[in-house]
């Protein structure tokens, strides 16, 4: 079953309350998304570690309800 963009955003914001999140449905099928996430929680972490934090926030839904998620993570400029 596809996952709604707002559900993805909710899970991410629960894990990273300061996050700026932009979700885009790439195929219009609720199954392929791109997400841009900016959070201070990513400070001092490499890109792989940042993406692992996001996958953890999705609570096992990656590969199940959520088939594909292209991630772009960053730290706020003021951090």
C-alpha positions in Angstrom: 0.0 0.0 0.0 1.4 3.4 -0.9 2.4 5.9 1.7 1.2 9.5 1.6 3.7 12.4 1.5 2.3 13.9 4.6 2.8 10.7 6.5 6.5 10.7 5.5 6.8 14.3 6.6 5.1 13.6 9.9 7.5 10.7 10.8 10.5 12.8 9.8 9.3 15.8 11.9 8.6 13.5 14.9 12.3 12.4 14.8 13.7 15.8 13.9 11.4 18.5 15.3 13.6 21.3 13.9 13.5 19.9 10.4 12.6 21.7 7.2 11.1 19.0 5.0 10.0 19.1 1.4 8.5 16.0 -0.1 7.9 15.5 -3.9 6.0 12.6 -5.4 8.2 11.7 -8.3 5.8 9.4 -10.2 2.4 10.4 -8.9 1.9 6.9 -7.6 2.5 7.4 -3.8 5.4 5.0 -4.1 8.4 7.1 -5.4 9.4 10.2 -3.5 12.2 12.7 -3.2 12.8 14.4 0.1 14.9 17.4 1.0 15.5 17.5 4.8 17.4 20.2 6.7 18.1 19.6 10.4 20.7 20.5 13.0 20.6 16.7 13.9 22.8 16.1 10.9 25.6 18.3 12.1 28.9 16.4 12.3 27.6 13.4 10.4 28.5 12.2 7.0 25.9 11.8 4.3 25.5 8.0 4.9 24.9 8.6 8.6 22.4 11.4 7.9 20.5 9.1 5.6 20.6 6.3 8.1 19.0 8.6 10.6 16.2 9.4 8.2 15.6 5.7 7.5 15.4 5.0 11.2 12.8 7.8 11.5 10.7 6.0 8.9 10.3 3.1 11.4 10.8 0.3 8.9 8.5 1.6 6.3 11.3 2.0 3.7 11.1 -1.0 1.4 7.6 -1.8 2.5 4.9 0.9 2.2 7.6 3.2 0.8 9.3 1.8 -2.2 11.7 4.6 -3.2 12.9 7.7 -1.5 15.6 9.9 -3.0 17.2 11.8 0.0 18.9 15.1 0.0 20.0 16.0 3.6 21.7 19.1 4.9 22.5 21.1 8.0 21.0 24.6 8.5 23.4 27.4 7.5 23.4 28.8 11.0 24.7 25.6 12.6 
